[in-house]
Amino acid sequence: MDQPELTLVTHFRSIPDYRENHNKRHILVEIVVMAVCCTICGANAFTEIAVIANAKKEWFQTFLTLPAGIPSHDTFNRVLARINPKAIQRCFISWIRATFPQIDPQPDTINAIRTADAHYTICVKSNQKILYHDIQTTFATLRERNDVQLCYDETIEKGHGRIETRRYWVTDAVAHLSTRDAWNGLHSIGMVETERHIGTRIGQKTRYFISSRPADLQPFAKRVRSHWHIENKLHWQLDVIMDEDAAHIRVDHGPENMAVLRHMALNLLKHEPSKMSIQSKRLQAACDNNYLEKVVKMQMLQ
């Protein structure tokens, strides 16, 4: 049987273990992997993680060693509360095969994504002054001379008293980016202009992107739109589906790490293509290990 969960073990193994050797009845990476899978299955708190993990013990034993069995809910709480949330986030980035437009582009982040044999399409922030300026200049030059290397598309959406126009450009003309060698696997750059009319008000915004993918306009536009769609709906879904507002976890990094687990679960469930609600998918994953494996295989924002 194909076991995508083994990739979880591989990528989360790098999380630092704060515990003394005599306190290590359970393997840290196995605690984290069980927590991820159980959150996908419906757990919103450490007590619920322990309940689901016990119910799925036989399945976990197919790819985890579980030297002391399933941890108690106190162990899940205590161990995860002591892990730096950034460590879990870094491992998640290395695990997913993803585009990740919301992260701040840094060479070490890009390297982690490429080392995981993954792709990226990342929004460049204005504080990346050299890269940002070079991309601006490149697009200004290509647009001025209507260069054949520049691909363009435009969409217009109307509704609820609002008109929103999005203009997309993408190109593989990266030769004039002075820092291009710092960005592992950089193959293309993108530009998106958004113009929104609401009554008499007009709002405009321009974003620039770097990507390891080819300069293919429609897939680029789809990835950017997917990110905006998720960004707009994410908080509501975390509150309503994952019950984040009602979660009572108040020890050290416990609240932050539970939120990270929920974000990971929501992203994976969102991109499993079955025509079910998020809550239905969580119930399905809890009842069907084959479906859970399918969710774990999902790629974010492909």
N, C-alpha and C positions, 0 to 999 in steps of 0.2 A: 504493500500500500504506500502510495506517495504521501509523505508526511511533511507538509509545509511548516508544521510547528517546530521542526528541527531548526529551521532558519531563525525562529525566535530565540531558541537556546543559543545559537551561534552569536547573534548580534547583541543580545542582552548580557552575554557573559562578561563584557568589559566593565560593567557597573562595579565600582569599588565596594568592597565588603568591609564595613567598619567593625565587625564583631571579632571578639577574641576566639581563638580556635576551640576552646573548651565549651563555647556557647553555640557552636555551629552544628546543631542537630539536623537542620534542613539546609539545602544548598540554595544560596541566594538567588541565582539565576532561575531556579525552578520555582521559587516563590513568586518572582516577578512574572514568569510565563503563565503560571496558574492564574495570577491576578488579572492579566490581560484577557485570557480566554474566558474567565468567569464573568468579567465585566461585559464582554460581548454577549454572554448568555443571559444577562439580566441583572447582575449584581450591581448595586448602587452603594454598598457599604462593605466593610471588612467582614462583618458577620455573615452577610449574604455570599461573599466570595468563598468563605469556608464551607457553607452549606452546599454550594454548587460544586466546589472542588471535591468534596466527599462523595457526592452523587456521581461524579465523573472519574472516580479514582482509577477504575480499570482502563479507561481511555488514556488518562495521563500516564499510566504505567507503560504504555506502548512506546513512549519516547522520553520519559523522565525516570530517574533512578529512584526517587522518593525513599531515601535511606531510613527516614523516621516516619513514613506515612504522610498523610495530609496534615499540614500545620493547622493549629487552632486559629480561631479568629483573632485571639490576642497576639499570636505570633505574626500573622499577616499585618495587623495594625502596628505592632512594635517595630517590625523590620522595615516596612514600607515608610513609616513615619521618619525613619532615620536616613533614608536615601535622598540625596540631593535631586530635586525634580529635573534639573538640567541634565543630569546623567541619564535619566530615563528618556528624556526628549532626544538627546544625541543618539542613543541607541535606536530609537524609533525611526529617526531620519535615516540611519544606516540600514534599517530593515526594509522600509518601504521602497517599492519601485515607483517613484513619484515625480510629479511636478509639485513644487512647493512655493507658490508665488509670494506667500506672506513672510518668508524668512529674510532676514537681512543678509545679502550676499557677502560671504567671507570665504577666502580661499580654503580654509580648513573645513568649512561646511560643504563646499563644493567637492573637495577631495573625499569626504566621508560618503557623499552620495554616489560618486563615481566608483569608489572602492567597492561599494555594494552592488556594482553593475547596474546602477539606476540612472535615470535621466532627470534633468531639472529644467524648469522654466521659471525664472526668478525675477521679481520686480527689483529694479535697481533704485536705491534711495539717493536723494540729492546729496547726502553726506558722503557718498562715494564719488568725490568731486571729479577725479580724473576720468574714471569710467563713465560717469554720468555725462560729463562734457563731451567726451569723445563720441558717445552714442548720439547725443544731440547733434553734433557737427556732422556726423556721418549721414544721418537722416536728412538734415537740411540740405546737404550737398546732393544727395541722390534725388530728392524731390525737386530741387531746382533744375536739374538737367533731365528729369523724367527718365532716370536710368532703368534699363531693362532688368537689372538685378533686384529692383524693388517691386514687391508684390503688394497689392492694395485691395481692400474690401471695405464695405460700409453697410451697416445695418441701422434700421430705424424702428423703434418700438413706440407704440402709442397706447395710452390707457390711463384711467383715473386722473384725467386732467394733466397728464404729463407726456411730453415727447422727448425721447432719448435717442440721440444719434451716436453711434460708436464707429470710429474709423480705425482700421487696422492696417499696419504696414509691417512687413517682415523681410529680412534680407540676410544673405550669407556673406555680405561684404564686410568682413571684420578685420581686414588687413590694416586699417588705420587706427585700430584701438591700441593705444600705446601699452596697455597692461594686459593684452589678450592672453599672453602666456601664463598669467597668474591664475586663469580660470580654466581649470581642468576640463577638457572636452568641449570647450566653447565652439559652437558651429554656426550660431545665428543670433541675431538681435531683433527685437520687436519694438513697436511703438503703437500705443493706443491713445486716441483722443476721444474723450467723452464729453458730449454737450447735452445738457438737460434743461428743458424748458418747462417750468411750472408756473402757469399764469403769466405774469409779466417778468418773472425772475428767470435769469439764465445763468447756469453754472457750467464751468468748463474745467476739465482736468486732463493732464497728459501724463502717461506712465511709460517707462522704458523697461525692457526686459532683456535678459541674456538667457540663452538656452543651449543645451547640448544636443538638441534635436535639429533636423534639417529645416531650412527656411520654407516650410510648407504652410501656406496661409490659413487654410480652413482648420487644420488641427490646432494651430496656434490660437486662433480666435476661440475655438471650442474650449481649450484649456483655460484661457483667461475668463471666459464667461462662466465656466464651471466653478472657478474659484470665487468669483463675485457672488454667484448663487449660494454657495455654501456659506460664505462670509455673512450674507444677509440673514440666513436661516439658522445658523449654528447656535446662537445663544438661546433662541426660543426652544430649539429641540433639546438642548442640554437641560434646560429648566423643566420642560414638560415631559419629555420621554425619559430622561435620565434622573429626574427628580433632584437636580443639583441644588436648588434653593432650599430643599428640605433636608439635605444630608447633614448629619451632625458628626463631623470628624474634626477633632480639635487638638491634635497632639503633634507638635513639631511640624514636619512636612506632610503630615497625613492629608490635610485638605487639598494641598497642591498636587500631590501624587494621585489622589483619587480623581481630581479634575483631569489630570493628564491621561489617566486610564480611560475616562469617559470620552475624551476627545479622540483618542486612538480608536476606541470601539465605534464611535459614531461615524468617523471617516470610513472605516472598513465596511460597516453595515450600509452606509449610504451608497457605496459603489459596488455592492453586490447587486446584480441586475434584476433579481426577482421582483415581481410587482406586488410587494407587500409593504406595509408600514414598518417604520423602524422598530416599533414595539413587537410587531408580529415576527420580524426577523430575529429579534432577541429570543423570543419564545421558541422559534424554530431551532435556533442554535442550541438552546438548552435541551431540547428533546432529541435532536438528530446530530450525532457527531460528524457524519459525512457533510452535513450542511455547515457545521462549524468550521471544518477544514476548508470548505469552499470560501467562507468569509475571510479566513486568515490568509488565503492566497490572494485576496483582492488587492489591486494596485490603486493607489490614490490618484485621482484627477488625471487619468491617462489621457 
